[in-house]
């Protein structure tokens, strides 16, 4: 891991898309809890380096979401834009627990772009 940025307790490798947190020490409860919330791909591609567990990241921004997809041996980075929901389609997107409320935006997976490396996805999202 070579091109690391530090943001508070998080570290992100801009070359690979792997991230870690101060609490992500090898075998920690925090890692176990985190692994319960992520995809099989993210669990299967975990790396351990210098006693820290590193995971492929998912980044959500107002413009879109960047995430890994595929198999541990062959995955790509997907950038899917956030798109507005047309008024006639809003009924398809109710907010759970909020009667008569709907989302205004959704992830436009049908318009997603695929990238072989993480940095290309960041550039596409305007982060680099």
Residue frames as a rotation matrix with the C-alpha (Angstrom) as fourth column:
UNK 1
0.597 0.802 0.000 0.00
0.802 -0.597 0.000 0.00
0.000 0.000 -1.000 0.00
UNK 2
-0.354 -0.926 0.133 1.75
0.935 -0.350 0.054 3.06
-0.003 0.144 0.990 -1.23
UNK 3
-0.737 0.125 0.665 -0.45
0.133 -0.936 0.324 6.08
0.663 0.328 0.673 -1.93
UNK 4
-0.254 0.599 -0.759 -2.15
0.940 0.337 -0.048 6.45
0.227 -0.726 -0.649 1.46
UNK 5
-0.388 0.187 0.902 -4.28
-0.196 -0.974 0.118 9.38
0.901 -0.131 0.414 2.58
UNK 6
-0.744 0.132 -0.655 -5.14
0.659 0.312 -0.685 9.83
0.113 -0.941 -0.319 6.24
UNK 7
-0.350 0.717 0.602 -8.53
-0.252 -0.691 0.677 11.22
0.902 0.085 0.422 7.19
UNK 8
0.378 0.435 0.817 -9.04
-0.894 -0.058 0.444 11.21
0.240 -0.899 0.367 10.94
UNK 9
-0.004 -0.356 0.935 -8.86
-0.624 0.731 0.276 7.60
-0.781 -0.582 -0.225 12.04
UNK 10
0.809 0.348 0.473 -9.35
0.144 0.663 -0.734 6.28
-0.570 0.662 0.487 8.49
UNK 11
-0.360 -0.868 -0.342 -6.67
-0.415 -0.179 0.892 5.50
-0.836 0.463 -0.296 5.91
UNK 12
0.781 0.598 0.183 -7.38
-0.040 0.341 -0.939 5.00
-0.624 0.726 0.290 2.21
UNK 13
-0.400 -0.874 0.277 -4.96
0.248 0.188 0.951 3.64
-0.883 0.448 0.142 -0.39
UNK 14
0.215 0.516 -0.829 -5.71
-0.575 -0.619 -0.535 5.65
-0.789 0.592 0.164 -3.53
UNK 15
-0.561 -0.498 -0.662 -3.98
-0.827 0.300 0.475 3.10
-0.038 0.814 -0.580 -5.75
UNK 16
-0.964 0.073 -0.255 -5.88
0.044 0.992 0.118 0.00
0.262 0.103 -0.960 -4.62
UNK 17
-0.138 0.965 0.222 -9.12
-0.450 -0.260 0.854 1.21
0.882 0.018 0.470 -3.03
UNK 18
0.018 0.083 -0.996 -8.37
0.718 0.693 0.071 -0.51
0.696 -0.717 -0.048 0.28
UNK 19
0.046 0.010 0.999 -9.12
-0.506 -0.862 0.032 1.31
0.861 -0.507 -0.034 3.52
UNK 20
-0.228 -0.093 -0.969 -8.62
0.734 0.638 -0.234 0.71
0.640 -0.765 -0.078 7.22
UNK 21
0.596 0.387 0.704 -9.48
-0.235 -0.754 0.614 2.39
0.768 -0.531 -0.358 10.51
UNK 22
-0.323 -0.732 0.600 -7.54
-0.797 -0.132 -0.590 2.75
0.511 -0.669 -0.541 13.72
UNK 23
0.053 0.454 0.889 -9.94
-0.880 0.443 -0.174 0.25
-0.473 -0.773 0.423 15.35
UNK 24
0.852 0.312 -0.420 -9.42
-0.502 0.712 -0.490 -2.34
0.146 0.629 0.764 12.57
UNK 25
-0.246 -0.921 0.301 -6.68
-0.953 0.286 0.096 -4.27
-0.174 -0.264 -0.949 14.32
UNK 26
-0.542 -0.044 -0.839 -6.30
-0.488 0.829 0.272 -7.90
0.684 0.557 -0.471 13.34
UNK 27
-0.572 0.380 -0.727 -9.12
0.516 0.856 0.041 -10.01
0.637 -0.351 -0.686 14.80
UNK 28
-0.987 0.158 0.007 -10.83
-0.110 -0.654 -0.749 -7.08
-0.113 -0.740 0.663 16.55
UNK 29
-0.332 0.943 0.037 -14.53
0.644 0.255 -0.721 -6.94
-0.689 -0.216 -0.692 17.39
UNK 30
0.026 0.317 -0.948 -14.77
-0.371 -0.878 -0.303 -3.81
-0.928 0.360 0.095 15.20
UNK 31
-0.735 -0.339 -0.587 -13.61
-0.665 0.198 0.720 -5.80
-0.128 0.920 -0.372 12.16
UNK 32
-0.884 0.447 0.140 -16.06
0.442 0.895 -0.064 -8.59
-0.154 0.006 -0.988 12.91
UNK 33
-0.052 0.897 -0.438 -18.93
0.395 -0.385 -0.834 -6.11
-0.917 -0.216 -0.334 13.21
UNK 34
-0.179 -0.078 -0.981 -17.90
-0.698 -0.692 0.182 -4.36
-0.693 0.717 0.069 10.01
UNK 35
-0.947 -0.266 -0.179 -17.71
-0.315 0.661 0.682 -7.65
-0.063 0.702 -0.709 8.12
UNK 36
-0.531 0.828 0.180 -21.36
0.596 0.516 -0.615 -8.34
-0.602 -0.220 -0.767 9.04
UNK 37
0.272 0.686 -0.675 -22.40
0.063 -0.713 -0.698 -5.26
-0.960 0.147 -0.237 7.04
UNK 38
-0.156 -0.448 -0.880 -20.45
-0.820 -0.438 0.368 -5.76
-0.551 0.779 -0.299 3.80
UNK 39
0.683 0.426 -0.593 -20.61
-0.720 0.527 -0.452 -7.99
0.120 0.735 0.667 0.74
UNK 40
0.855 -0.366 0.369 -18.95
0.250 0.912 0.326 -11.37
-0.455 -0.186 0.871 0.39
UNK 41
0.602 -0.653 0.459 -16.52
0.512 -0.125 -0.850 -9.80
0.612 0.747 0.259 -2.10
UNK 42
0.394 -0.449 0.802 -15.33
-0.565 -0.807 -0.174 -7.27
0.725 -0.385 -0.571 0.48
UNK 43
0.729 -0.119 0.674 -14.95
-0.568 0.445 0.692 -9.98
-0.382 -0.888 0.257 3.14
UNK 44
0.855 -0.330 0.400 -13.10
0.425 0.888 -0.175 -12.31
-0.297 0.320 0.899 0.75
UNK 45
0.481 -0.689 0.542 -10.61
0.488 -0.303 -0.819 -9.67
0.728 0.658 0.191 -0.40
UNK 46
0.976 -0.124 0.178 -9.63
-0.217 -0.548 0.808 -8.47
-0.003 -0.827 -0.562 3.09
UNK 47
0.269 -0.952 -0.147 -5.89
0.247 0.216 -0.945 -8.00
0.931 0.218 0.293 3.58
UNK 48
0.942 -0.101 -0.320 -3.91
0.303 -0.153 0.941 -7.93
-0.144 -0.983 -0.114 6.78
UNK 49
0.261 -0.872 0.415 -0.86
0.475 -0.258 -0.841 -5.70
0.840 0.417 0.347 6.89
UNK 50
-0.683 -0.655 0.323 1.18
0.007 -0.448 -0.894 -4.75
0.730 -0.608 0.311 9.96
UNK 51
-0.866 0.328 -0.377 -1.57
0.479 0.324 -0.816 -5.97
-0.146 -0.887 -0.438 12.29
UNK 52
-0.488 0.724 -0.487 -4.30
-0.491 -0.689 -0.532 -3.94
-0.722 -0.020 0.692 10.56
UNK 53
-0.269 0.505 0.820 -7.19
0.726 0.666 -0.171 -5.31
-0.633 0.549 -0.546 8.51
UNK 54
-0.724 -0.010 -0.689 -7.78
-0.397 -0.811 0.429 -3.56
-0.563 0.585 0.584 5.17
UNK 55
-0.102 0.799 0.592 -11.00
0.582 0.531 -0.616 -3.78
-0.807 0.282 -0.519 3.15
UNK 56
-0.703 0.043 0.710 -12.07
0.644 -0.384 0.661 -2.66
0.301 0.922 0.242 -0.30
UNK 57
-0.801 0.335 -0.496 -13.95
0.110 -0.732 -0.672 0.59
-0.588 -0.593 0.550 0.16
UNK 58
-0.074 0.798 0.598 -17.32
0.969 -0.085 0.233 1.89
0.237 0.596 -0.767 -0.95
UNK 59
-0.875 -0.235 -0.424 -17.64
0.332 -0.928 -0.171 5.64
-0.353 -0.290 0.890 -1.34
UNK 60
0.081 0.949 0.306 -20.99
0.996 -0.088 0.008 7.41
0.035 0.304 -0.952 -1.44
UNK 61
-0.875 -0.332 -0.353 -21.11
0.319 -0.943 0.095 11.01
-0.364 -0.030 0.931 -2.63
UNK 62
-0.088 0.886 -0.454 -23.96
-0.216 -0.462 -0.860 13.29
-0.972 0.022 0.232 -3.69
UNK 63
-0.079 0.003 -0.997 -23.02
-0.970 -0.232 0.076 12.62
-0.231 0.973 0.021 -7.34
UNK 64
0.442 0.219 -0.870 -22.78
-0.571 0.817 -0.084 8.84
0.692 0.534 0.486 -7.11
UNK 65
0.699 -0.192 0.689 -21.46
-0.515 0.534 0.671 5.71
-0.496 -0.824 0.274 -5.46
UNK 66
0.101 -0.767 -0.634 -18.17
-0.822 0.294 -0.487 3.89
0.560 0.570 -0.601 -6.11
UNK 67
0.399 0.090 0.912 -17.98
-0.726 0.638 0.255 0.22
-0.559 -0.764 0.320 -5.13
UNK 68
-0.718 -0.668 -0.195 -16.24
-0.665 0.576 0.476 -3.03
-0.206 0.472 -0.857 -6.09
UNK 69
0.469 0.861 0.197 -18.15
-0.705 0.499 -0.504 -5.76
-0.533 0.097 0.841 -7.93
UNK 70
0.243 -0.341 -0.908 -17.20
-0.733 0.549 -0.402 -9.19
0.635 0.763 -0.117 -9.21
UNK 71
0.873 -0.066 -0.484 -15.26
0.284 0.875 0.393 -12.09
0.397 -0.480 0.782 -7.73
UNK 72
0.749 -0.642 -0.166 -12.19
-0.038 -0.292 0.956 -11.96
-0.662 -0.709 -0.243 -5.49
UNK 73
-0.091 -0.819 0.567 -10.08
0.656 0.379 0.652 -13.05
-0.749 0.431 0.503 -8.48
UNK 74
-0.740 -0.093 0.666 -11.67
0.641 -0.401 0.655 -10.65
0.206 0.911 0.356 -10.96
UNK 75
0.215 0.826 -0.521 -13.47
0.865 -0.409 -0.292 -7.54
-0.454 -0.388 -0.802 -9.77
UNK 76
-0.367 -0.211 0.906 -14.05
0.669 -0.736 0.100 -4.08
0.646 0.643 0.412 -11.19
UNK 77
-0.763 0.162 -0.626 -14.90
0.384 -0.665 -0.640 -0.72
-0.520 -0.729 0.446 -9.71
UNK 78
-0.183 0.819 0.544 -18.42
0.917 -0.058 0.395 0.48
0.355 0.571 -0.740 -10.47
UNK 79
-0.932 0.052 -0.359 -19.48
0.095 -0.920 -0.380 4.13
-0.350 -0.389 0.852 -10.44
UNK 80
-0.292 0.915 0.278 -23.25
0.908 0.174 0.380 4.54
0.300 0.364 -0.882 -10.41
UNK 81
-0.814 -0.028 0.581 -24.71
0.003 -0.999 -0.044 8.05
0.581 -0.034 0.813 -10.48
UNK 82
-0.578 0.725 -0.375 -27.35
0.513 -0.035 -0.858 9.37
-0.635 -0.688 -0.351 -8.11
UNK 83
-0.850 0.348 0.396 -30.35
0.263 -0.369 0.891 10.29
0.456 0.862 0.222 -10.24
UNK 84
-0.710 0.683 0.168 -33.56
-0.654 -0.553 -0.517 12.16
-0.261 -0.477 0.839 -9.54
UNK 85
-0.733 0.584 0.349 -36.75
0.568 0.808 -0.159 10.11
-0.375 0.082 -0.923 -9.34
UNK 86
-0.814 0.505 0.287 -39.46
-0.044 -0.547 0.836 11.32
0.579 0.668 0.467 -11.71
UNK 87
-0.598 0.639 0.483 -42.70
-0.793 -0.387 -0.471 12.38
-0.114 -0.665 0.738 -10.03
UNK 88
0.366 0.816 -0.447 -44.68
-0.860 0.480 0.174 9.56
0.356 0.321 0.878 -11.67
UNK 89
0.153 -0.399 -0.904 -42.19
0.013 0.916 -0.402 6.96
0.988 0.050 0.145 -10.31
UNK 90
-0.449 -0.426 0.785 -41.89
-0.694 -0.387 -0.607 8.21
0.562 -0.818 -0.122 -6.73
UNK 91
0.495 0.740 0.456 -44.47
-0.868 0.389 0.310 5.69
0.053 -0.549 0.834 -5.50
UNK 92
0.722 -0.299 -0.623 -41.97
0.023 0.911 -0.411 2.94
0.691 0.282 0.665 -6.33
UNK 93
-0.290 -0.948 -0.129 -39.52
0.370 0.014 -0.929 4.31
0.883 -0.317 0.347 -3.75
UNK 94
0.746 0.614 0.259 -41.25
-0.019 -0.369 0.929 4.64
0.666 -0.698 -0.263 -0.36
UNK 95
-0.369 -0.806 0.463 -39.19
-0.577 -0.192 -0.794 5.56
0.729 -0.560 -0.394 2.70
UNK 96
-0.186 0.293 -0.938 -39.55
0.488 0.856 0.171 2.71
0.853 -0.426 -0.302 5.21
UNK 97
-0.333 0.129 -0.934 -41.35
0.940 -0.026 -0.339 3.80
-0.068 -0.991 -0.113 8.36
UNK 98
-0.794 0.074 -0.604 -42.42
-0.028 -0.996 -0.085 7.12
-0.608 -0.050 0.793 6.84
UNK 99
-0.066 0.850 0.522 -46.02
0.782 0.369 -0.503 6.88
-0.620 0.375 -0.689 5.61
UNK 100
0.828 0.521 0.206 -46.66
0.504 -0.530 -0.682 8.80
-0.246 0.668 -0.702 2.39
UNK 101
0.498 -0.737 -0.458 -42.98
-0.583 -0.675 0.453 9.77
-0.643 0.041 -0.765 2.09
UNK 102
0.898 -0.247 0.364 -40.79
0.426 0.695 -0.580 8.77
-0.110 0.675 0.729 -0.86
UNK 103
-0.060 -0.981 -0.186 -37.18
0.590 -0.185 0.786 9.18
-0.805 -0.063 0.590 -1.85
UNK 104
0.706 0.231 -0.670 -36.28
-0.278 -0.779 -0.561 11.95
-0.652 0.582 -0.486 -4.30
UNK 105
0.139 -0.737 -0.661 -33.16
-0.979 -0.004 -0.202 10.28
0.146 0.675 -0.723 -5.65
UNK 106
0.877 0.034 0.478 -31.88
-0.138 0.973 0.185 6.75
-0.459 -0.228 0.858 -6.27
UNK 107
-0.253 -0.965 0.065 -28.72
-0.334 0.150 0.931 5.03
-0.908 0.214 -0.360 -7.45
UNK 108
0.606 0.470 -0.642 -28.90
-0.718 -0.023 -0.695 4.80
-0.341 0.883 0.323 -11.23
UNK 109
-0.017 -0.658 0.753 -27.25
-0.191 0.741 0.644 1.39
-0.981 -0.133 -0.138 -11.59
UNK 110
0.612 0.325 0.721 -28.49
0.594 0.413 -0.690 1.18
-0.522 0.851 0.060 -15.18
UNK 111
0.930 -0.301 0.212 -26.17
-0.075 -0.718 -0.692 4.11
0.361 0.627 -0.690 -16.02
UNK 112
0.733 -0.667 0.134 -23.16
-0.098 0.092 0.991 2.73
-0.673 -0.740 0.002 -14.14
UNK 113
0.605 -0.682 -0.410 -19.64
-0.620 -0.081 -0.780 2.86
0.499 0.726 -0.472 -15.57
UNK 114
0.943 -0.332 -0.018 -17.03
0.293 0.803 0.520 0.16
-0.158 -0.495 0.854 -14.95
UNK 115
0.556 -0.830 0.045 -13.36
-0.752 -0.525 -0.398 0.75
0.354 0.187 -0.916 -14.25
UNK 116
0.474 -0.477 -0.741 -10.47
0.260 0.879 -0.400 -1.67
0.842 -0.003 0.540 -13.88
UNK 117
-0.482 -0.697 -0.531 -8.80
0.729 0.017 -0.684 0.40
0.486 -0.717 0.500 -11.19
UNK 118
0.131 0.551 -0.824 -9.97
0.962 -0.273 -0.030 2.43
-0.242 -0.788 -0.566 -8.23
UNK 119
-0.536 -0.445 -0.717 -8.23
0.350 -0.890 0.291 5.67
-0.768 -0.095 0.633 -9.23
UNK 120
-0.926 0.243 0.289 -10.08
0.235 -0.227 0.945 5.80
0.295 0.943 0.153 -12.56
UNK 121
-0.013 0.971 -0.239 -13.37
0.865 0.130 0.484 5.67
0.501 -0.200 -0.842 -10.64
UNK 122
0.038 -0.057 -0.998 -12.23
0.784 -0.617 0.066 8.48
-0.619 -0.785 0.021 -8.37
UNK 123
-0.890 -0.403 -0.214 -11.29
0.166 -0.722 0.671 10.61
-0.425 0.562 0.710 -11.36
UNK 124
-0.641 0.715 0.278 -14.66
0.475 0.085 0.876 9.92
0.603 0.694 -0.394 -13.00
UNK 125
0.307 0.769 -0.561 -16.43
0.930 -0.117 0.349 11.05
0.202 -0.629 -0.751 -9.81
UNK 126
0.479 -0.177 0.860 -14.29
0.100 -0.962 -0.254 14.21
0.872 0.208 -0.444 -9.78
UNK 127
0.986 -0.103 -0.129 -12.44
0.130 0.004 0.991 13.33
-0.101 -0.995 0.017 -6.59
UNK 128
0.130 -0.991 -0.014 -8.95
0.565 0.063 0.822 13.46
-0.815 -0.115 0.569 -8.16
